[in-house]
Amino acid sequence: LNLCGCDLSPIGIKRLCEFLKTNETITTMEMGETQMLADSFKDIADMMKVNNTVDELKIQSSQINDVDYCRLSEGLVQNTGLRSLNIQTANDRSTDEKIKNLCPGLAVNKGLETLELWNIRSNSITETGVGYFETVLRTNVYLKDVTIGGVNIPDGPGTIWSKMMHWLGCNQCNR
């Protein structure tokens, strides 16, 4: 289900998410810039709490705030069907805080295998943000692939990046 360019209203998103709560056929959902308004992330999170058929979710938006990441995290806590989550943003300046808000759901999710966070702005994720992921990967054995765009931190031996990659490697080998 590709909704990019559909220009759905917040009410349209709400109705779609209500439908997807009982859906058993749609496995991929892609949402673009125009849909990400007001309470859209609450509706998406509520849908994620009960829908285990959608296994790939792509969100492209420049309007994702800290509360939106908390809502997505809440959806991830209860969801076991989602295998891939891809979030693309353009103007996140405090990305480390947003990652911190997403991590509680990532830490306990029992299905997500691939996480991609893309940010057009470089250096938007610091060593602190990568540290949050490293902590998640210590407990979440399901997450096997993390791609983070917009990172410019040291990646040599002993760095937080190398620790995160160590835990990803453990997950890929089904520790």
C-alpha positions as CSV (number, residue, x, y, z in Angstrom):
1,L,0.0,0.0,0.0
2,N,1.9,3.1,-1.3
3,L,0.2,6.3,0.0
4,C,3.0,8.7,-1.1
5,G,1.4,11.6,-3.0
6,C,-2.2,10.6,-2.1
7,D,-2.6,13.7,0.1
8,L,-4.8,12.0,2.7
9,S,-6.2,14.2,5.5
10,P,-5.7,13.3,9.1
11,I,-9.2,11.8,9.1
12,G,-8.3,9.7,6.1
13,I,-5.2,8.4,7.9
14,K,-7.3,7.6,11.0
15,R,-9.8,5.7,8.9
16,L,-7.1,3.8,7.1
17,C,-5.4,2.8,10.3
18,E,-8.7,1.6,11.7
19,F,-9.1,-0.6,8.7
20,L,-5.6,-1.9,9.0
21,K,-6.2,-3.0,12.5
22,T,-8.2,-5.9,11.1
23,N,-6.4,-6.3,7.8
24,E,-5.0,-9.7,6.9
25,T,-3.6,-9.0,3.4
26,I,-1.7,-5.8,3.2
27,T,1.9,-6.4,4.2
28,T,3.7,-3.2,3.1
29,M,2.7,0.4,3.9
30,E,4.5,3.5,2.7
31,M,3.5,6.9,3.8
32,G,4.9,10.2,2.5
33,E,5.2,13.8,3.6
34,T,1.6,14.9,3.1
35,Q,0.1,12.3,5.4
36,M,2.2,13.0,8.5
37,L,0.1,15.6,10.3
38,A,-1.2,16.1,13.9
39,D,-2.2,12.8,15.3
40,S,-1.2,10.6,12.4
41,F,1.6,8.9,14.5
42,K,-0.9,8.1,17.3
43,D,-3.1,6.4,14.7
44,I,-0.2,4.5,13.2
45,A,1.0,3.4,16.6
46,D,-2.5,2.3,17.6
47,M,-2.7,0.3,14.4
48,M,0.7,-1.3,15.1
49,K,-0.4,-2.5,18.5
50,V,-3.0,-4.9,16.9
51,N,-1.9,-5.4,13.3
52,N,0.7,-8.2,12.8
53,T,0.2,-8.5,9.0
54,V,2.0,-5.3,8.0
55,D,5.6,-6.4,8.0
56,E,7.2,-3.4,6.3
57,L,6.5,0.2,7.2
58,K,8.1,3.2,5.5
59,I,7.6,6.8,6.7
60,Q,8.9,9.8,4.9
61,S,8.4,13.1,6.8
62,S,10.1,16.2,7.9
63,Q,7.6,16.7,10.7
64,I,8.5,13.9,13.1
65,N,8.8,15.3,16.6
66,D,9.8,13.7,20.0
67,V,6.3,12.7,20.8
68,D,5.8,11.0,17.4
69,Y,8.9,8.8,18.1
70,C,7.4,8.0,21.6
71,R,4.2,7.0,19.9
72,L,6.0,4.7,17.4
73,S,7.9,3.2,20.3
74,E,4.6,2.4,22.0
75,G,3.4,0.7,18.9
76,L,6.6,-1.4,18.7
77,V,6.1,-2.6,22.3
78,Q,3.1,-4.7,21.3
79,N,3.7,-5.4,17.6
80,T,5.3,-8.7,16.6
81,G,4.6,-8.7,12.9
82,L,6.6,-5.7,11.7
83,R,10.0,-6.9,10.2
84,S,11.2,-3.7,8.6
85,L,10.9,-0.1,9.7
86,N,12.3,2.7,7.5
87,I,12.0,6.3,8.7
88,Q,13.3,9.1,6.5
89,T,13.4,12.7,7.7
90,A,14.8,16.0,6.5
91,N,14.9,18.4,9.4
92,D,15.6,16.5,12.6
93,R,18.1,18.6,14.6
94,S,17.8,16.8,18.0
95,T,17.9,13.3,16.5
96,D,19.7,11.8,19.5
97,E,16.6,12.6,21.7
98,K,14.3,11.2,19.1
99,I,16.3,8.0,19.0
100,K,16.2,7.8,22.8
101,N,12.4,8.0,22.6
102,L,12.2,5.2,20.0
103,C,14.5,2.8,22.0
104,P,12.1,1.6,24.7
105,G,9.9,0.0,22.0
106,L,12.9,-1.3,20.1
107,A,14.4,-2.9,23.2
108,V,11.3,-5.2,23.8
109,N,10.0,-5.7,20.2
110,K,10.0,-9.3,19.2
111,G,9.8,-9.2,15.5
112,L,11.6,-6.2,14.0
113,E,14.7,-7.3,12.1
114,T,15.6,-4.3,10.0
115,L,15.7,-0.7,11.1
116,E,16.7,2.1,8.8
117,L,16.9,5.8,9.9
118,W,17.8,8.2,7.2
119,N,18.4,11.9,7.7
120,I,19.4,14.3,4.9
121,R,21.3,16.4,7.4
122,S,24.7,15.0,8.1
123,N,26.0,14.7,11.7
124,S,22.5,14.7,13.1
125,I,23.1,11.5,15.1
126,T,26.0,11.7,17.5
127,E,27.9,9.1,19.6
128,T,25.1,9.5,22.2
129,G,22.4,8.3,19.8
130,V,24.5,5.4,18.6
131,G,25.0,4.5,22.3
132,Y,21.2,4.2,22.7
133,F,21.1,1.7,19.8
134,E,24.0,-0.2,21.3
135,T,22.1,-0.6,24.6
136,V,19.0,-1.8,22.7
137,L,21.0,-4.4,20.8
138,R,22.3,-5.9,24.0
139,T,18.7,-7.0,24.9
140,N,16.9,-7.3,21.5
141,V,18.2,-10.4,19.8
142,Y,15.7,-10.0,16.9
143,L,17.1,-6.8,15.4
144,K,19.7,-7.9,12.9
145,D,20.3,-4.9,10.6
146,V,20.5,-1.3,11.6
147,T,21.2,1.4,9.0
148,I,21.7,4.9,10.3
149,G,22.2,7.8,7.8
150,G,23.6,11.1,8.9
151,V,26.3,9.7,11.3
152,N,29.8,11.0,11.4
153,I,31.4,9.5,14.5
154,P,34.6,7.6,15.0
155,D,34.3,3.9,14.1
156,G,37.6,2.3,15.2
157,P,38.2,-0.4,17.8
158,G,36.7,0.3,21.2
159,T,34.3,3.0,20.0
160,I,30.6,2.9,20.6
161,W,30.1,2.3,16.9
162,S,32.2,-0.8,17.0
163,K,30.3,-2.0,20.1
164,M,27.0,-1.5,18.3
165,M,28.4,-3.5,15.3
166,H,29.5,-6.2,17.6
167,W,26.0,-6.7,19.0
168,L,24.5,-6.6,15.5
169,G,27.0,-9.3,14.5
170,C,25.9,-11.4,17.5
171,N,22.3,-11.0,16.5
172,Q,23.0,-12.0,12.9
173,C,24.5,-15.2,14.2
174,N,21.4,-15.9,16.3
175,R,23.3,-15.6,19.5
